[in-house]
Amino acid sequence: MRMVYFWRRKETTMHTAYVTSKGQLAIPAKLRRKYNIKQGTRINFAEDGDRIVMQPVTDAFIESLCGMLKRKPGSKSVTQQLVEEHAEEVRREEAALAQHRSR
């Protein structure tokens, strides 16, 4: 069964499958071929409002994430920022402790 819906100004093709008594779901063959889903492929499920989004974790998906967390030239890494924030927090706590002891 193939139905075409228009949501968010984007054409969406809907395929239908049924959940078994064990909670299993068979992904239609056309989608398995298109997204290179094979036996053992991990599938992530995400809730998006009132929808469930399935994302196969394939090599193509992993490659699409490469560089996503890359920092801009001249900016500090997240780790460096956390180290500096922690050092500042320790400095403030030590100053407050020293002030408290001097009373």
DODOBA-629703 format. One record per residue: chain; x negated, z negated, y negated of N, C-alpha, C in turn. Coordinates in Angstrom, 3 decimals. Layout:
<zanus>
   unit       n.c1       n.c3       n.c2      ca.c1      ca.c3      ca.c2       c.c1       c.c3       c.c2
      A          X          Z          Y          X          Z          Y          X          Z          Y
...
</zanus>
This chain:
<zanus>
   unit       n.c1       n.c3       n.c2      ca.c1      ca.c3      ca.c2       c.c1       c.c3       c.c2
      A     -0.844      0.000      1.164      0.000      0.000      0.000     -0.899      0.000     -1.240
      A     -0.652      0.849     -2.178     -1.454      0.938     -3.403     -0.516      0.911     -4.591
      A     -0.751     -0.043     -5.486      0.057     -0.156     -6.689     -0.890     -0.223     -7.872
      A     -0.539      0.382     -8.953     -1.380      0.368    -10.141     -0.656     -0.393    -11.234
      A     -1.348     -1.383    -11.795     -0.790     -2.191    -12.875     -1.713     -2.083    -14.083
      A     -1.191     -2.332    -15.241     -1.997     -2.326    -16.451     -1.949     -3.708    -17.084
      A     -3.072     -4.400    -17.034     -3.228     -5.699    -17.666     -4.434     -5.624    -18.568
      A     -4.361     -6.248    -19.697     -5.501     -6.310    -20.607     -6.063     -4.929    -20.923
      A     -5.184     -3.952    -21.040     -5.563     -2.570    -21.370     -6.577     -1.968    -20.404
      A     -6.545     -2.397    -19.176     -7.490     -1.913    -18.178     -6.701     -1.582    -16.917
      A     -6.964     -0.448    -16.343     -6.247     -0.079    -15.127     -6.717     -0.965    -13.982
      A     -5.780     -1.530    -13.262     -6.085     -2.396    -12.134     -5.390     -1.845    -10.903
      A     -6.138     -1.638     -9.847     -5.558     -1.200     -8.585     -5.343     -2.431     -7.726
      A     -4.142     -2.578     -7.201     -3.835     -3.748     -6.397     -3.732     -3.351     -4.927
      A     -4.398     -4.116     -4.094     -4.317     -3.953     -2.649     -3.656     -5.207     -2.097
      A     -2.955     -5.081     -0.994     -2.228     -6.206     -0.426     -2.815     -6.606      0.920
      A     -2.914     -7.917      1.131     -3.345     -8.478      2.407     -2.535     -9.748      2.628
      A     -2.542    -10.255      3.833     -1.784    -11.453      4.163     -2.718    -12.537      4.665
      A     -2.393    -13.775      4.351     -3.175    -14.928      4.788     -2.676    -15.339      6.168
      A     -3.617    -15.614      7.075     -3.255    -16.031      8.430     -2.903    -17.520      8.450
      A     -2.442    -17.993      9.592     -2.092    -19.411      9.732     -3.320    -20.308      9.584
      A     -4.504    -19.744      9.758     -5.741    -20.501      9.580     -6.282    -20.394      8.161
      A     -5.538    -19.743      7.271     -5.975    -19.607      5.882     -6.962    -18.473      5.669
      A     -7.109    -17.605      6.650     -8.041    -16.488      6.539     -7.370    -15.296      5.870
      A     -8.188    -14.498      5.217     -7.688    -13.339      4.490     -8.563    -12.140      4.848
      A     -7.945    -11.042      5.242     -8.691     -9.824      5.556     -8.752     -8.958      4.297
      A     -9.966     -8.645      3.857    -10.149     -7.791      2.687     -9.951     -6.350      3.132
      A     -9.128     -5.585      2.443     -8.880     -4.201      2.840    -10.184     -3.392      2.964
      A    -10.212     -2.513      3.968    -11.414     -1.737      4.278    -11.919     -0.949      3.072
      A    -11.018     -0.387      2.303    -11.428      0.407      1.128    -12.239     -0.450      0.149
      A    -11.813     -1.684     -0.059    -12.541     -2.584     -0.955    -13.857     -3.047     -0.330
      A    -13.864     -3.305      0.987    -15.114     -3.700      1.651    -16.166     -2.610      1.507
      A    -15.751     -1.360      1.683    -16.703     -0.245      1.542    -17.168     -0.112      0.096
      A    -16.233     -0.166     -0.842    -16.559      0.016     -2.258    -17.542     -1.038     -2.752
      A    -17.363     -2.301     -2.325    -18.196     -3.396     -2.819    -19.253     -3.845     -1.812
      A    -19.457     -3.029     -0.785    -20.500     -3.275      0.214    -20.378     -4.668      0.834
      A    -19.167     -5.040      1.190    -18.915     -6.332      1.812    -19.010     -6.151      3.315
      A    -19.922     -6.884      3.924    -20.149     -6.797      5.363    -19.913     -8.177      5.976
      A    -19.916     -8.249      7.278    -19.756     -9.533      7.949    -20.834    -10.484      7.454
      A    -20.446    -11.675      7.072    -21.400    -12.675      6.588    -21.610    -12.657      5.079
      A    -21.044    -11.659      4.371    -21.179    -11.613      2.911    -20.454    -12.814      2.317
      A    -21.134    -13.501      1.428    -20.530    -14.654      0.763    -19.582    -14.160     -0.329
      A    -18.436    -14.822     -0.451    -17.452    -14.494     -1.482    -17.223    -15.745     -2.327
      A    -17.382    -15.631     -3.641    -17.063    -16.725     -4.555    -15.641    -16.535     -5.058
      A    -14.918    -17.630     -5.196    -13.565    -17.604     -5.727    -13.551    -18.346     -7.052
      A    -12.930    -17.759     -8.060    -12.822    -18.392     -9.372    -11.383    -18.324     -9.832
      A    -10.940    -19.380    -10.490     -9.603    -19.378    -11.076     -9.714    -18.867    -12.497
      A     -8.852    -17.926    -12.855     -8.801    -17.361    -14.199     -7.350    -17.437    -14.659
      A     -7.006    -18.551    -15.285     -5.610    -18.750    -15.655     -4.769    -18.886    -14.404
      A     -3.826    -17.976    -14.226     -2.958    -18.020    -13.052     -3.391    -17.030    -11.976
      A     -4.647    -16.566    -12.062     -5.155    -15.596    -11.081     -6.319    -16.194    -10.303
      A     -6.545    -15.680     -9.106     -7.721    -16.010     -8.314     -8.590    -14.758     -8.299
      A     -9.842    -14.893     -8.698    -10.773    -13.766     -8.743    -11.784    -13.952     -7.611
      A    -11.935    -12.923     -6.795    -12.915    -12.950     -5.706    -14.122    -12.139     -6.129
      A    -15.324    -12.716     -5.992    -16.563    -12.031     -6.366    -17.507    -12.040     -5.172
      A    -17.721    -10.882     -4.537    -18.684    -10.856     -3.432    -20.095    -11.063     -3.964
      A    -20.857    -11.908     -3.288    -22.240    -12.167     -3.692    -23.125    -11.191     -2.910
      A    -23.300    -10.011     -3.489    -24.103     -8.956     -2.867    -25.392     -8.779     -3.663
      A    -26.296     -7.968     -3.151    -27.541     -7.687     -3.874    -27.248     -7.121     -5.260
      A    -26.257     -6.253     -5.354    -25.907     -5.650     -6.643    -25.431     -6.720     -7.626
      A    -24.632     -7.673     -7.145    -24.147     -8.748     -8.013    -25.314     -9.613     -8.487
      A    -26.202     -9.963     -7.583    -27.356    -10.793     -7.942    -28.247    -10.062     -8.939
      A    -28.487     -8.771     -8.731    -29.309     -7.993     -9.663    -28.659     -7.919    -11.041
      A    -27.322     -7.921    -11.101    -26.643     -7.862    -12.397    -26.860     -9.131    -13.207
      A    -27.249    -10.214    -12.535    -27.492    -11.475    -13.224    -28.932    -11.605    -13.731
      A    -29.818    -10.754    -13.246    -31.228    -10.845    -13.645    -31.366    -10.690    -15.156
      A    -32.132    -11.577    -15.750    -32.375    -11.521    -17.182    -31.294    -12.188    -18.010
      A    -30.243    -12.668    -17.357    -29.126    -13.266    -18.084    -29.556    -14.506    -18.873
      A    -30.484    -15.263    -18.317    -30.914    -16.500    -18.964    -32.222    -16.336    -19.736
      A    -32.646    -15.113    -19.888    -33.891    -14.856    -20.592    -33.751    -15.285    -22.050
      A    -34.782    -15.960    -22.545    -34.715    -16.430    -23.927    -35.252    -15.387    -24.890
      A    -34.862    -15.543    -26.128    -35.293    -14.615    -27.165    -36.730    -14.924    -27.551
      A    -37.502    -13.907    -27.967    -38.882    -14.139    -28.380    -38.944    -15.174    -29.509
      A    -39.858    -16.128    -29.367    -40.023    -17.150    -30.390    -39.144    -18.364    -30.197
      A    -38.175    -18.302    -29.295    -37.309    -19.458    -29.078    -37.879    -20.324    -27.958
      A    -37.476    -21.577    -27.939    -37.956    -22.510    -26.932    -37.095    -22.394    -25.682
      A    -37.705    -22.667    -24.548    -36.933    -22.659    -23.298    -36.011    -23.868    -23.287
      A    -34.999    -23.808    -22.463    -34.061    -24.917    -22.344    -34.802    -26.165    -21.884
      A    -35.735    -25.999    -20.970    -36.520    -27.137    -20.484    -37.301    -27.772    -21.624
      A    -37.959    -26.945    -22.433    -38.731    -27.464    -23.561    -37.823    -28.187    -24.547
      A    -36.662    -27.650    -24.812    -35.708    -28.309    -25.714    -35.300    -29.674    -25.174
      A    -35.016    -29.747    -23.875    -34.629    -31.021    -23.266    -35.759    -32.041    -23.322
      A    -36.995    -31.598    -23.067    -38.151    -32.495    -23.134    -38.301    -33.047    -24.545
      A    -38.171    -32.185    -25.552    -38.299    -32.624    -26.939    -37.169    -33.565    -27.336
      A    -35.952    -33.260    -26.917    -34.815    -34.146    -27.217    -35.011    -35.513    -26.577
      A    -35.495    -35.528    -25.343    -35.732    -36.788    -24.645    -36.827    -37.592    -25.355
      A    -37.900    -36.920    -25.746    -38.994    -37.602    -26.452    -38.493    -38.215    -27.758
      A    -37.650    -37.510    -28.484    -37.076    -38.021    -29.733    -36.176    -39.220    -29.455
      A    -35.390    -39.143    -28.399    -34.512    -40.248    -28.030    -35.332    -41.487    -27.670
      A    -36.404    -41.307    -26.917    -37.285    -42.421    -26.549    -37.915    -43.015    -27.806
      A    -38.357    -42.159    -28.729    -38.973    -42.640    -29.971    -37.975    -43.498    -30.759
      A    -36.720    -43.034    -30.869    -35.699    -43.801    -31.604    -35.418    -45.140    -30.925
      A    -35.324    -45.141    -29.599    -35.058    -46.375    -28.866    -36.203    -47.357    -29.024
      A    -37.447    -46.863    -28.962    -38.606    -47.736    -29.133    -38.668    -48.303    -30.544
      A    -38.330    -47.493    -31.527    -38.307    -47.969    -32.921    -37.235    -49.043    -33.098
      A    -36.060    -48.833    -32.511    -34.979    -49.819    -32.608    -35.374    -51.106    -31.886
      A    -36.043    -50.986    -30.751    -36.494    -52.169    -29.993    -37.556    -52.927    -30.778
      A    -38.494    -52.217    -31.378    -39.544    -52.854    -32.184    -38.938    -53.566    -33.380
      A    -37.950    -52.951    -34.009    -37.282    -53.585    -35.163    -36.535    -54.839    -34.715
      A    -35.915    -54.774    -33.539    -35.176    -55.916    -33.018    -36.141    -57.064    -32.691
      A    -37.311    -56.777    -32.142    -38.309    -57.800    -31.792    -38.920    -58.458    -33.022
      A    -39.023    -57.699    -34.103    -39.663    -58.242    -35.315    -38.762    -59.222    -36.065
      A    -37.546    -59.385    -35.672    -36.602    -60.302    -36.346    -36.868    -61.717    -35.988
</zanus>
